[in-house]
Amino acid sequence: MQQDNVNGVTSGIEINSDMGEALGLHTFGNDLELMQIIDVANVACGFHSGDPDTMEVTVQAAKDHGVKVGAHPGLPDIVGFGRREMKLTPAEVESLILYQVGALTGFLNKVGLELNHIKPHGSLYGMLARDPELMRGAANVAKLYDVPIYGLAGTAHQSVCQEMGVPFLGELYVDLNYGPEGQLLIQRRPEPTDPAAAAERVRRVRSEGVVEASDGSLITIDFDSICVHSDAPNSPAVAAAVRQAAGS
């Protein structure tokens, strides 16, 4: 978590959001509204959602709003929206991420944007957090493109990146609960988040460095970027509240 040099309070807090999670005529997010609030878009690359037209439209909108773009690769499971785990080898993880990142970079090249980072989606995110061998497959792709990985601090996301010399940015989540060991509690379906509660989480972690877990215990979260998911019904209100709480 970035800090200023005056009073130790976090500054320059970045907000990221998962976007482009649509298929043809079926859209699920509040992308255009969120583009006016966030700093970074994690764009779906076709495996858990997203299609060529959606990727192109999302990348163009990000450029129009001055938003950086990273790849948001997921498991090849459109029906389950990438939220059902699969048995994969490290080589398979590397290949499926490389395939998706390659697709997105084509659209980035078209509009003159550079790939900002890679952030795995859904169950792939959780699998990589727990399994260093799988995470090495993902880190190989980040190293190839010379971009950072966004993930959970204190997990294999961070330790493998440090081991392999890949830049790492930790995330804080305001619309998902944390388990007592710091793990994310992934929901199969998005639910509305109270904007006031999201803002309070940001204020508390900035002042005290802790987040309340699902069992009431307090856990330490180290982060550089705050994630607000786009597919919750009131995500623009949540992002606006987070932006205000972040003081920028």
Helices and strands as residue ranges (DSSP letters): E 14-19, H 31-35, E 40-44, H 52-64, E 68-72, H 90-111, E 115-118, H 122-130, H 132-145, E 149-151, H 156-164, E 168-173, E 177-178, E 184-185, H 195-208, E 210-212, E 218-220, E 225-227, H 235-246
